């Protein structure tokens, strides 16, 4: 015989590459829809989280509560400290009442010029001398950041000395005034503390030195904001406050007016700090009074020509220090210098969104827009990276706007919103990803019998344990509360088969469990497969009383899975006997046909067609060597609608290639379709060639096989009539085949030596188990011609259970 005929049936059924591609695409689509249906809609929850965070951030920003103000001012402080130091305007000089000046006379009492600095507070004559020298040297204005409330401790002459200078230089000297709580009506109103009346002149310039403290207790805004802030906090007293109290400009604006300098107008109100303490030029106050220093390095005062001179304390002993964005302690006179320089150079920091609603919309747009962008990243790590990058980028842009454009925009809340929104999106995305992977694993596990799905599993390291996981779940289960799974037996077209113990029957006998798991690339076949499994249960319930048909034990659904429990047939499938190089003898094939047709006669007489007769569905029972027919999932009852059958045929191929005749493939199976399949089993045994590999006669359309077999013409005629291509030319019933086969077997029986196994020779069907003649059918018998196959010199094939599916 031709060796190329001995090929596995699966090789004859391999689909074309284009078919595989189409199947793979259909499977991918179905898995994707199943995946989306089982899990979250992609990114939906991320969008909700981002939207909620953006809305909260917008509302918080628009409300501008104390907490929001605190965060924003703290971040502005950070940006200010990160900004490089800026050179202050040379027109501003500080004459510092520092530690050197306070102790200079004590260190050198022979300098009578410094006698006015002997004790603190100093004599007002000291300020008079210093102011006079500075103005005579050409200073544009002199501003004294010291409150001279009340008369001098050194007598009226001391006040008179200072007043004389104030009168000599009208509007060029600025004295400090301060708002403080009214001691007569505490908490009700503030009063403006001005210099002592003995110092006042008609043209005396005054300026308030109070600065508003923000939520972070630092000075951020100009002094003119203080009256407005107080009025806003006390609306009932606002009109009275403005009419009687807030009657003078701020110290910084009064100083610029005294210097007769114009400066750019701006709607902003935030101070531009040029740098940390000591950024502005400072001259010790004592050096102004010391003639030696005045004439030497101060060049007789030329140093101060055309400059604004601020006089104020910088010594820690005088405790005139305030927290600012650039320092936790900055002398009040330095704050004044920064404020004056800010106005003079037009460097006021402007809030571009002063309106709360506008700030809220800005923050919402930033947080929501960037959050949606981040949410569209598929990987959780990518989302986290974009979150950090987005926050840093916004901080960087805000820093550039703050430093380069002196623009203040909401920063803290947007950054917090970006971080919270991005983190929330990443967290939700991670949960969604876990959920999707879980559903994907469940879906893949559910369709793991599909060849395409198995290919997907094989290519993904993270999915390779799915099959083992699924098997472990089954092997550790007790199905239906009574069936303990022992091991996997096989997998087939519609499901997988397991060996199990029935824990509720005496002796815990073994049984077979069929689990619905179609090996199809189209998950739509599941409904059809489920219908077939239910049909198999129904057919076995009616046919399973036969000695050569497995008995149905149970059929149930558990955990969205369908299970069929049937009798365990220990033995080997006929396909194992055919997997050798020695074909069956004619006599052995005749007995095989007799046994198989006898079972089919029983099935046909009950109105059913098996439709899947093949070697793999025929079991050689171990204990007696008789044939048992299994796998009734494709059985068709002759009363079923042909239209329904056509639908099934169009979706799932019924029968096995090479064994199913044409009318069955077209959805019109006949009783003699099973006879055709039995004939093909006989040819397979005689030739060891798979039927799908056999050629047809071009003239007749019939299968050509006799040249491959050693068979008599009479026996070949019987087999050929079984496999006619037109079912009308075929045997119409099993009894007709048995009638023609009986003489052949009788003749063969008379010629061959008797063997141990016997088979019935009459055409009557074998009695069912519940028949009174259960032990021995009342039929004439013939001895079997062959033993169950075991090639010499080799170990016999181990018995197996009914494994078709």
ZAKENU-383910 format. One line per 3 residues: number of its first residue (from 0); their letters; for each residue x, y, z of C-alpha. Coordinates in pm, whole numbers, plus 50000, padded with zeros to 5 digits. Layout:
<sites>
NUM	A	X/Y/Z ~ ...
</sites>
This chain:
<sites>
0	XXX	50000/50000/50000 ~ 50105/50364/49958 ~ 50274/50497/50269
3	XXX	50149/50847/50201 ~ 49797/50733/50283 ~ 49882/50680/50648
6	XXX	49835/51044/50750 ~ 49654/51188/51042 ~ 49304/51302/50960
9	XXX	49377/51645/51099 ~ 49636/51703/50828 ~ 49372/51658/50562
12	XXX	49154/51918/50726 ~ 49399/52205/50780 ~ 49245/52533/50660
15	XXX	49406/52759/50405 ~ 49614/53062/50518 ~ 49338/53301/50405
18	XXX	49084/53100/50601 ~ 49308/53109/50908 ~ 49346/53488/50872
21	XXX	48969/53535/50848 ~ 48914/53309/51149 ~ 49179/53497/51346
24	XXX	49014/53832/51267 ~ 48671/53703/51364 ~ 48808/53558/51687
27	XXX	48990/53882/51773 ~ 48674/54086/51716 ~ 48463/53852/51924
30	XXX	48716/53845/52205 ~ 48735/54225/52198 ~ 48357/54264/52224
33	XXX	48338/54004/52495 ~ 48620/54179/52675 ~ 48448/54519/52661
36	XXX	48116/54369/52759 ~ 48259/54205/53067 ~ 48481/54495/53185
39	XXX	48460/54869/53218 ~ 48412/55086/52913 ~ 48765/55198/52842
42	XXX	48873/55514/53029 ~ 48518/55611/53128 ~ 48593/55615/53498
45	XXX	48922/55799/53437 ~ 48731/56078/53266 ~ 48490/56099/53556
48	XXX	48774/56123/53807 ~ 48951/56391/53604 ~ 48630/56588/53558
51	XXX	48549/56573/53929 ~ 48898/56684/54030 ~ 48891/56967/53774
54	XXX	48551/57083/53897 ~ 48659/57084/54262 ~ 48981/57269/54173
57	XXX	48785/57528/53973 ~ 48532/57585/54251 ~ 48808/57612/54511
60	XXX	49001/57861/54298 ~ 48694/58072/54223 ~ 48599/58077/54591
63	XXX	48952/58189/54684 ~ 48920/58066/55041 ~ 49191/58105/55300
66	XXX	49333/57762/55227 ~ 49359/57839/54856 ~ 49521/58175/54926
69	XXX	49769/58010/55160 ~ 49871/57753/54898 ~ 49901/58011/54623
72	XXX	50110/58250/54835 ~ 50338/57970/54949 ~ 50398/57867/54590
75	XXX	50462/58230/54491 ~ 50717/58244/54772 ~ 50885/57934/54627
78	XXX	50893/58083/54277 ~ 51034/58410/54414 ~ 51315/58230/54594
81	XXX	51396/58028/54282 ~ 51423/58347/54079 ~ 51775/58485/54044
84	XXX	51865/58806/54224 ~ 51790/59123/54028 ~ 52004/59435/54056
87	XXX	51801/59707/54234 ~ 51778/60061/54097 ~ 52084/60272/54190
90	XXX	51858/60566/54274 ~ 51757/60411/54607 ~ 51995/60406/54905
93	XXX	51928/60294/55261 ~ 52085/60479/55553 ~ 52067/60200/55809
96	XXX	52017/60240/56181 ~ 52229/59932/56233 ~ 52426/59780/56518
99	XXX	52735/59980/56414 ~ 52550/60310/56441 ~ 52385/60218/56771
102	XXX	52720/60142/56935 ~ 52949/60382/56757 ~ 52944/60657/57026
105	XXX	52996/60405/57305 ~ 53303/60277/57126 ~ 53443/60624/57052
108	XXX	53296/60887/57292 ~ 53552/61149/57184 ~ 53361/61193/56857
111	XXX	53135/61476/56973 ~ 52957/61464/56633 ~ 52805/61135/56742
114	XXX	52685/61261/57081 ~ 52326/61263/56948 ~ 52355/60883/56904
117	XXX	52445/60822/57268 ~ 52116/60659/57371 ~ 51826/60499/57189
120	XXX	51590/60649/57098 ~ 51825/60898/56947 ~ 51785/61269/56968
123	XXX	51574/61401/56682 ~ 51861/61639/56619 ~ 52050/61339/56476
126	XXX	51781/61293/56208 ~ 51782/61669/56144 ~ 52160/61674/56086
129	XXX	52150/61369/55862 ~ 51855/61493/55654 ~ 52009/61836/55612
132	XXX	52343/61691/55493 ~ 52174/61450/55253 ~ 51948/61710/55096
135	XXX	52230/61963/55070 ~ 52436/61693/54897 ~ 52167/61666/54629
138	XXX	51940/61382/54741 ~ 51603/61398/54567 ~ 51410/61301/54881
141	XXX	51470/61163/55228 ~ 51216/60929/55388 ~ 51235/60842/55758
144	XXX	51091/60498/55838 ~ 51069/60571/56211 ~ 50749/60668/56393
147	XXX	50812/60998/56581 ~ 50491/60988/56782 ~ 50484/61212/57087
150	XXX	50734/61479/57191 ~ 51107/61418/57204 ~ 51246/61269/57523
153	XXX	51517/61534/57504 ~ 51290/61841/57523 ~ 51125/62090/57292
156	XXX	51455/62219/57160 ~ 51520/61879/57013 ~ 51184/61881/56827
159	XXX	51248/62238/56718 ~ 51579/62141/56560 ~ 51408/61876/56342
162	XXX	51112/62099/56264 ~ 51349/62364/56132 ~ 51486/62119/55876
165	XXX	51135/62007/55781 ~ 51042/62367/55713 ~ 51360/62431/55516
168	XXX	51294/62144/55275 ~ 50916/62133/55227 ~ 50775/61822/55052
171	XXX	51123/61666/55018 ~ 51119/61489/55352 ~ 50869/61211/55422
174	XXX	50783/61103/55776 ~ 50619/60774/55863 ~ 50265/60732/55992
177	XXX	50103/60408/56102 ~ 49755/60265/56134 ~ 49691/60105/56469
180	XXX	49392/59995/56670 ~ 49204/60270/56850 ~ 49292/60232/57215
183	XXX	48968/60401/57316 ~ 48748/60169/57113 ~ 48950/59850/57069
186	XXX	48846/59630/56780 ~ 48604/59888/56643 ~ 48828/60115/56438
189	XXX	49190/60189/56363 ~ 49351/60526/56397 ~ 49636/60683/56206
192	XXX	49933/60750/56431 ~ 50112/61059/56292 ~ 50431/61240/56400
195	XXX	50408/61463/56706 ~ 50222/61792/56639 ~ 50539/61980/56735
198	XXX	50699/61843/56417 ~ 50420/61914/56178 ~ 50444/62186/55919
201	XXX	50187/62292/55657 ~ 50378/62113/55380 ~ 50482/61805/55578
204	XXX	50473/61485/55366 ~ 50341/61174/55541 ~ 50316/60814/55431
207	XXX	50161/60504/55593 ~ 50398/60217/55657 ~ 50139/59939/55717
210	XXX	50153/59644/55478 ~ 49881/59376/55452 ~ 49978/59029/55571
213	XXX	49858/58744/55351 ~ 49741/58402/55463 ~ 50103/58284/55482
216	XXX	50180/58582/55717 ~ 50416/58736/55462 ~ 50414/59076/55294
219	XXX	50332/59027/54927 ~ 50134/59338/54834 ~ 50195/59711/54840
222	XXX	50107/59928/55140 ~ 49813/60101/54969 ~ 49627/59768/54981
225	XXX	49615/59780/55361 ~ 49333/60041/55391 ~ 49125/59860/55129
228	XXX	49178/59526/55300 ~ 49074/59670/55635 ~ 48766/59829/55480
231	XXX	48669/59499/55315 ~ 48701/59323/55649 ~ 48494/59594/55820
234	XXX	48232/59700/55565 ~ 48013/59872/55826 ~ 48296/60116/55912
237	XXX	48446/60151/55564 ~ 48303/60492/55478 ~ 48399/60640/55816
240	XXX	48746/60487/55786 ~ 48812/60635/55443 ~ 48676/60977/55542
243	XXX	48858/61030/55868 ~ 49150/60786/55882 ~ 49276/60677/55541
246	XXX	49371/61026/55432 ~ 49738/60989/55335 ~ 49921/60791/55066
249	XXX	50144/60493/55131 ~ 50502/60557/55242 ~ 50640/60435/54907
252	XXX	50414/60655/54692 ~ 50467/60957/54923 ~ 50843/60913/54883
255	XXX	50822/60905/54502 ~ 50603/61216/54512 ~ 50860/61390/54733
258	XXX	51134/61297/54485 ~ 50916/61439/54208 ~ 50957/61120/54004
261	XXX	50699/60983/53763 ~ 50652/60609/53736 ~ 50448/60367/53519
264	XXX	50087/60310/53613 ~ 49988/59951/53677 ~ 49679/59764/53791
267	XXX	49892/59522/53985 ~ 49954/59537/54357 ~ 50221/59276/54432
270	XXX	50574/59381/54530 ~ 50863/59272/54312 ~ 51136/59171/54558
273	XXX	51477/59226/54404 ~ 51655/58984/54631 ~ 51718/58878/54991
276	XXX	51815/59118/55272 ~ 52108/59355/55198 ~ 52028/59360/54826
279	XXX	51996/59741/54835 ~ 52298/59958/54911 ~ 52319/60036/55284
282	XXX	52521/60313/55455 ~ 52549/60317/55835 ~ 52367/60615/55983
285	XXX	52673/60703/56197 ~ 52878/60755/55880 ~ 52649/61041/55777
288	XXX	52723/61224/56106 ~ 53092/61134/56113 ~ 53265/61411/55916
291	XXX	53563/61194/55838 ~ 53353/60928/55667 ~ 53126/61190/55511
294	XXX	53418/61367/55353 ~ 53613/61057/55254 ~ 53436/60760/55102
297	XXX	53101/60943/55082 ~ 53283/61224/54898 ~ 53116/61504/55088
300	XXX	52778/61356/55012 ~ 52823/61333/54635 ~ 52733/60965/54674
303	XXX	52371/61063/54744 ~ 52320/61310/54459 ~ 51990/61251/54273
306	XXX	51903/60958/54494 ~ 51615/60861/54715 ~ 51745/60802/55067
309	XXX	51555/60586/55311 ~ 51642/60602/55680 ~ 51529/60311/55891
312	XXX	51633/60047/56145 ~ 51811/59729/56037 ~ 51948/59631/56378
315	XXX	51802/59318/56534 ~ 51779/59509/56862 ~ 51501/59727/56721
318	XXX	51296/59429/56599 ~ 51154/59592/56291 ~ 51155/59275/56080
321	XXX	50885/59116/55869 ~ 50844/58788/55678 ~ 50854/58826/55300
324	XXX	50874/58591/55003 ~ 51252/58626/54991 ~ 51325/58602/55362
327	XXX	51168/58509/55692 ~ 51309/58832/55839 ~ 51351/59146/55632
330	XXX	51396/59493/55785 ~ 51098/59721/55737 ~ 51312/59981/55561
333	XXX	51418/59715/55307 ~ 51054/59626/55244 ~ 50999/59997/55177
336	XXX	51297/60004/54940 ~ 51157/59709/54742 ~ 50812/59868/54725
339	XXX	50953/60204/54604 ~ 51174/60029/54346 ~ 50879/59821/54226
342	XXX	50676/60135/54159 ~ 50968/60329/54017 ~ 51064/60063/53757
345	XXX	50710/59942/53688 ~ 50788/59589/53801 ~ 50461/59534/53985
348	XXX	50353/59168/53977 ~ 50011/59153/53812 ~ 49741/58890/53865
351	XXX	49607/58845/53513 ~ 49289/58679/53639 ~ 49167/58895/53926
354	XXX	48808/58776/53879 ~ 48722/58458/54069 ~ 48506/58309/53793
357	XXX	48782/58367/53536 ~ 49037/58197/53762 ~ 48800/57905/53811
360	XXX	48749/57857/53436 ~ 49124/57880/53377 ~ 49197/57614/53638
363	XXX	48919/57388/53509 ~ 49049/57412/53152 ~ 49406/57334/53256
366	XXX	49325/57045/53491 ~ 49054/56887/53276 ~ 49236/56928/52945
369	XXX	49564/56786/53067 ~ 49379/56520/53267 ~ 49194/56396/52959
372	XXX	49522/56387/52767 ~ 49678/56181/53045 ~ 49376/55950/53065
375	XXX	49414/55862/52700 ~ 49754/55708/52768 ~ 49700/55333/52781
378	XXX	49973/55233/53021 ~ 49953/55320/53391 ~ 50325/55399/53395
381	XXX	50280/55635/53102 ~ 49997/55810/53286 ~ 50213/55854/53593
384	XXX	50497/55991/53380 ~ 50271/56234/53198 ~ 50122/56342/53532
387	XXX	50462/56431/53672 ~ 50569/56584/53343 ~ 50248/56786/53314
390	XXX	50280/56925/53667 ~ 50646/57014/53609 ~ 50567/57170/53271
393	XXX	50290/57386/53417 ~ 50517/57488/53702 ~ 50786/57575/53451
396	XXX	50552/57786/53237 ~ 50418/57958/53547 ~ 50775/58027/53659
399	XXX	50864/58178/53321 ~ 50550/58395/53329 ~ 50632/58499/53686
402	XXX	50997/58579/53621 ~ 50990/58699/53263 ~ 50649/58861/53243
405	XXX	50589/58937/53614 ~ 50253/58765/53573 ~ 50081/58579/53854
408	XXX	49844/58299/53759 ~ 49688/58033/53982 ~ 49958/57772/54025
411	XXX	49916/57571/54344 ~ 49560/57453/54281 ~ 49619/57368/53912
414	XXX	49935/57174/53999 ~ 49751/56995/54279 ~ 49463/56928/54039
417	XXX	49698/56794/53771 ~ 49869/56567/54022 ~ 49543/56449/54180
420	XXX	49366/56410/53845 ~ 49661/56234/53685 ~ 49720/56014/53989
423	XXX	49351/55935/54011 ~ 49344/55859/53641 ~ 49654/55641/53675
426	XXX	49504/55461/53974 ~ 49170/55410/53803 ~ 49353/55315/53485
429	XXX	49554/55057/53678 ~ 49233/54919/53827 ~ 49070/54921/53484
432	XXX	49375/54748/53340 ~ 49363/54483/53612 ~ 48992/54444/53552
435	XXX	49042/54423/53178 ~ 49324/54172/53214 ~ 49110/53970/53452
438	XXX	48820/53973/53205 ~ 49055/53904/52918 ~ 49200/53606/53101
441	XXX	48849/53484/53180 ~ 48744/53531/52819 ~ 49054/53358/52684
444	XXX	49014/53083/52939 ~ 48652/53047/52830 ~ 48753/53010/52463
447	XXX	49081/52830/52530 ~ 48975/52532/52319 ~ 48984/52749/52008
450	XXX	49299/52685/51803 ~ 49346/53056/51733 ~ 49311/53139/52102
453	XXX	49565/52870/52184 ~ 49799/53033/51933 ~ 49748/53367/52110
456	XXX	49822/53204/52444 ~ 50137/53044/52309 ~ 50272/53382/52197
459	XXX	50211/53568/52524 ~ 50418/53480/52831 ~ 50157/53632/53064
462	XXX	49886/53404/52927 ~ 50070/53073/52909 ~ 49950/52964/53251
465	XXX	49582/53001/53155 ~ 49546/52644/53031 ~ 49716/52506/53340
468	XXX	49504/52734/53558 ~ 49186/52616/53391 ~ 49287/52252/53424
471	XXX	49374/52306/53791 ~ 49034/52457/53852 ~ 48862/52159/53693
474	XXX	49086/51901/53860 ~ 49029/52054/54201 ~ 48654/52073/54156
477	XXX	48371/51850/54269 ~ 48105/51914/54009 ~ 47742/51899/54098
480	XXX	47842/51824/54453 ~ 47922/51461/54368 ~ 48162/51422/54073
483	XXX	48528/51447/54171 ~ 48745/51514/53865 ~ 49056/51296/53842
486	XXX	49224/51379/53512 ~ 49173/51519/53166 ~ 49096/51256/52908
489	XXX	49071/51436/52576 ~ 48954/51745/52390 ~ 48745/51754/52077
492	XXX	48522/51963/51859 ~ 48260/52059/52115 ~ 48423/52015/52451
495	XXX	48670/51851/52681 ~ 48640/51518/52850 ~ 48748/51424/53202
498	XXX	48756/51111/53414 ~ 48583/51152/53749 ~ 48458/50962/54051
501	XXX	48090/50953/54143 ~ 48109/51015/54518 ~ 47741/50938/54577
504	XXX	47733/50587/54431 ~ 47853/50278/54615 ~ 48218/50212/54547
507	XXX	48264/50557/54392 ~ 48271/50424/54034 ~ 48440/50618/53758
510	XXX	48244/50815/53502 ~ 48308/51048/53210 ~ 48242/51424/53228
513	XXX	48198/51619/52908 ~ 48240/51993/52953 ~ 48111/52224/52681
516	XXX	48415/52400/52531 ~ 48393/52419/52150 ~ 48726/52419/51971
519	XXX	48594/52680/51731 ~ 48741/53010/51622 ~ 48396/53164/51614
522	XXX	48244/53198/51964 ~ 47898/53217/51802 ~ 47921/52840/51778
525	XXX	47877/52815/52155 ~ 47500/52837/52138 ~ 47493/52566/51874
528	XXX	47739/52354/52072 ~ 47527/52393/52384 ~ 47226/52275/52188
531	XXX	47423/51975/52064 ~ 47532/51886/52417 ~ 47172/51905/52537
534	XXX	47072/51691/52240 ~ 47337/51434/52327 ~ 47200/51414/52680
537	XXX	46848/51364/52545 ~ 46958/51097/52296 ~ 47165/50911/52553
540	XXX	46870/50914/52789 ~ 46673/50724/52527 ~ 46949/50516/52372
543	XXX	47185/50469/52665 ~ 47018/50147/52780 ~ 47194/49958/52504
546	XXX	47492/49748/52604 ~ 47710/49912/52336 ~ 47609/50275/52405
549	XXX	47729/50474/52711 ~ 47459/50535/52965 ~ 47366/50896/53059
552	XXX	47415/50962/53430 ~ 47349/51337/53460 ~ 47328/51665/53268
555	XXX	47348/51999/53446 ~ 47471/52361/53438 ~ 47710/52496/53703
558	XXX	47891/52831/53709 ~ 47789/52918/53349 ~ 47939/52587/53234
561	XXX	47748/52287/53094 ~ 47837/51932/53189 ~ 47724/51592/53068
564	XXX	47800/51288/53285 ~ 47797/50948/53120 ~ 47912/50595/53176
567	XXX	48285/50532/53163 ~ 48383/50283/52891 ~ 48730/50155/52959
570	XXX	48913/50060/52644 ~ 49090/50188/52334 ~ 48940/50381/52043
573	XXX	48947/50200/51712 ~ 49172/50477/51579 ~ 49453/50338/51796
576	XXX	49421/49999/51626 ~ 49443/50169/51289 ~ 49756/50364/51379
579	XXX	49981/50080/51268 ~ 50137/49960/50944 ~ 49936/49635/50913
582	XXX	49585/49661/50765 ~ 49293/49456/50900 ~ 49205/49128/50739
585	XXX	48884/49098/50544 ~ 48733/48875/50809 ~ 48823/49109/51089
588	XXX	48668/49401/50901 ~ 48354/49194/50841 ~ 48310/49133/51212
591	XXX	48383/49499/51284 ~ 48107/49599/51043 ~ 47868/49344/51197
594	XXX	47915/49485/51545 ~ 47900/49848/51434 ~ 47594/49799/51211
597	XXX	47412/49612/51485 ~ 47448/49917/51711 ~ 47338/50149/51428
600	XXX	47032/49930/51364 ~ 46926/49989/51724 ~ 46976/50366/51684
603	XXX	46796/50390/51349 ~ 46496/50193/51468 ~ 46450/50467/51730
606	XXX	46442/50740/51468 ~ 46795/50879/51517 ~ 47096/50930/51290
609	XXX	47439/50935/51457 ~ 47612/51154/51189 ~ 47964/51115/51330
612	XXX	48070/50754/51274 ~ 48451/50742/51271 ~ 48727/50531/51433
615	XXX	48773/50779/51714 ~ 48410/50733/51823 ~ 48429/50353/51833
618	XXX	48574/50207/52156 ~ 48707/49852/52193 ~ 48583/49774/52544
621	XXX	48865/49638/52759 ~ 48686/49368/52956 ~ 48522/49184/52663
624	XXX	48673/49332/52344 ~ 48335/49440/52207 ~ 48281/49762/52021
627	XXX	48099/50051/52188 ~ 47974/50357/51997 ~ 48019/50693/52168
630	XXX	47973/51069/52102 ~ 47605/51132/52033 ~ 47635/51510/52022
633	XXX	47577/51523/51647 ~ 47279/51286/51648 ~ 46988/51408/51438
636	XXX	46635/51297/51502 ~ 46463/51231/51173 ~ 46163/51439/51280
639	XXX	46373/51758/51308 ~ 46319/52048/51065 ~ 46551/52039/50767
642	XXX	46566/52421/50776 ~ 46706/52415/51128 ~ 46955/52156/51015
645	XXX	47071/52377/50733 ~ 47136/52659/50980 ~ 47347/52427/51193
648	XXX	47535/52306/50888 ~ 47613/52658/50780 ~ 47760/52743/51118
651	XXX	47936/52427/51234 ~ 48044/52134/51015 ~ 47858/51821/51135
654	XXX	48045/51497/51091 ~ 48407/51428/51009 ~ 48572/51491/50678
657	XXX	48606/51178/50470 ~ 48344/50990/50672 ~ 48043/51217/50611
660	XXX	47864/51177/50275 ~ 47764/51464/50054 ~ 47397/51480/50152
663	XXX	47499/51515/50517 ~ 47737/51800/50436 ~ 47448/51969/50253
666	XXX	47230/51949/50563 ~ 47010/51659/50449 ~ 47136/51353/50638
669	XXX	46970/51017/50577 ~ 46972/50695/50776 ~ 47208/50547/50521
672	XXX	47447/50839/50581 ~ 47562/50639/50886 ~ 47597/50333/50657
675	XXX	47826/50540/50435 ~ 48041/50635/50734 ~ 48056/50270/50849
678	XXX	48174/50172/50502 ~ 48446/50435/50518 ~ 48556/50295/50854
681	XXX	48584/49955/50687 ~ 48792/50100/50402 ~ 49015/50275/50654
684	XXX	49073/49943/50830 ~ 49141/49760/50503 ~ 49374/50023/50353
687	XXX	49497/50225/50657 ~ 49441/50526/50430 ~ 49232/50815/50557
690	XXX	48915/50843/50346 ~ 48983/51209/50271 ~ 49301/51103/50089
693	XXX	49122/50863/49856 ~ 49044/50973/49502 ~ 48717/50958/49312
696	XXX	48660/50788/48979 ~ 48624/51077/48732 ~ 48359/50888/48535
699	XXX	48138/50756/48815 ~ 48226/50989/49102 ~ 48270/50689/49332
702	XXX	48560/50636/49575 ~ 48850/50431/49436 ~ 48999/50211/49708
705	XXX	49011/49843/49602 ~ 49360/49875/49452 ~ 49490/49949/49803
708	XXX	49327/49651/49978 ~ 49347/49272/49974 ~ 48976/49192/49954
711	XXX	48741/48958/49771 ~ 48511/49088/49499 ~ 48202/48986/49698
714	XXX	48308/49171/50009 ~ 48421/49472/49803 ~ 48077/49482/49642
717	XXX	47912/49506/49986 ~ 48143/49788/50093 ~ 48103/49974/49762
720	XXX	47726/49966/49794 ~ 47761/50110/50144 ~ 47958/50410/50013
723	XXX	47769/50504/49698 ~ 47794/50880/49645 ~ 47421/50905/49574
726	XXX	47230/50797/49883 ~ 46951/50655/49662 ~ 47198/50398/49522
729	XXX	47318/50306/49869 ~ 47182/50045/50110 ~ 46862/50199/50245
732	XXX	46875/50030/50586 ~ 47116/49854/50814 ~ 46915/49534/50790
735	XXX	46987/49521/50413 ~ 47361/49542/50479 ~ 47346/49278/50750
738	XXX	47145/49055/50519 ~ 47420/49073/50253 ~ 47695/49049/50510
741	XXX	47549/48746/50694 ~ 47624/48482/50427 ~ 47972/48614/50389
744	XXX	48032/48580/50761 ~ 47868/48234/50771 ~ 48099/48116/50496
747	XXX	48395/48274/50666 ~ 48296/48108/50993 ~ 48294/47763/50838
750	XXX	48647/47814/50703 ~ 48824/47979/50996 ~ 48927/47823/51326
753	XXX	48705/47937/51615 ~ 48839/48217/51829 ~ 48738/48337/52176
756	XXX	48521/48632/52079 ~ 48170/48576/51941 ~ 47937/48806/51756
759	XXX	47569/48786/51658 ~ 47497/48697/51296 ~ 47131/48788/51279
762	XXX	47016/49127/51166 ~ 46806/49182/51477 ~ 46936/49464/51703
765	XXX	47113/49379/52025 ~ 46879/49391/52319 ~ 46899/49692/52550
768	XXX	47016/49666/52911 ~ 46665/49675/53047 ~ 46560/49388/52817
771	XXX	46478/49056/52981 ~ 46741/48900/52757 ~ 47015/49124/52900
774	XXX	47273/48852/52957 ~ 47283/48681/52614 ~ 47085/48774/52305
777	XXX	46899/48477/52162 ~ 47088/48477/51835 ~ 47316/48245/51654
780	XXX	47676/48341/51703 ~ 48000/48328/51515 ~ 48344/48313/51672
783	XXX	48547/48631/51622 ~ 48826/48609/51370 ~ 49085/48825/51550
786	XXX	49205/48919/51895 ~ 49219/49287/52000 ~ 49527/49418/51828
789	XXX	49869/49415/51992 ~ 50169/49409/51763 ~ 50428/49152/51839
792	XXX	50731/49278/52024 ~ 50554/49595/52137 ~ 50364/49688/52448
795	XXX	49989/49681/52394 ~ 49821/50018/52384 ~ 49693/50113/52727
798	XXX	49314/50103/52763 ~ 49139/50434/52746 ~ 48792/50559/52825
801	XXX	48531/50684/52580 ~ 48705/51001/52474 ~ 48514/51142/52180
804	X	48369/51485/52211
</sites>
